[in-house]
Amino acid sequence: MARALLLALVNHKAKIRVSALSALTSVLYCGVWKHNAFVMEILIGFRDPNTVAIKDFYEYSTKLNYLAILINDNNPNVREAFLKAIGDWVSKLPDKYDHHTRLVP
C-alpha cells in the first residue's frame, strides 16, 4: 500500500502531496514493524551497496529520496505537513527507535 502512495508524493498538486503524507502515516500505523523498515528505506532512497540488481546491468535505474523532495517543496503547506508527519513518526510509531536514524538527519 505504501508503494502505491509514492507516485502521489511527487504529484504536481500540493493538496495531493499533503493527502499522500496523511495516508502514508495511516499506512505506517497499520503495518508490521518489519514492513515499515522497508517503507522507510524506499522513502529515503536507500540502496544496499553490497547488492546489485541484475536489472541495473541492462538499464539505468534511479532511487529517489522522497523525504528530501518533500522538505524542499515550494509549497509551505506541503513542508508543514511533512514536518508534522516526521514528528508524528518519530514520536508515536511503535517502532520509532528503528527509524530514528533514518528520519532525524
C-alpha positions, 0 to 999 in steps of 0.5 A: 500500500505504501508503494502505491502512495509514492507516485502521489508524493511527487504529484504536481498538486500540493493538496495531493502531496499533503493527502499522500503524507496523511495516508502514508502515516495511516499506512505506517500505523497499520503495518508490521514493524518489519514492513515499515523498515522497508517503507522507510528505506524506499522513502529515503532512497536507500540502496544496499551497496553490497547488492546489485540488481541484475536489472541495473546491468541492462538499464539505468535505474534511479532511487529517489529520496522522497523525504528530501523532495518533500522538505524542499517543496515550494509549497509551505503547506506541503513542508508543514505537513511533512514536518508534522508527519516526521514528528508524528513518526518519530514520536508515536510509531511503535517502532520509532527507535528503528527509524530514528536514524533514518528520519532525524538527519 
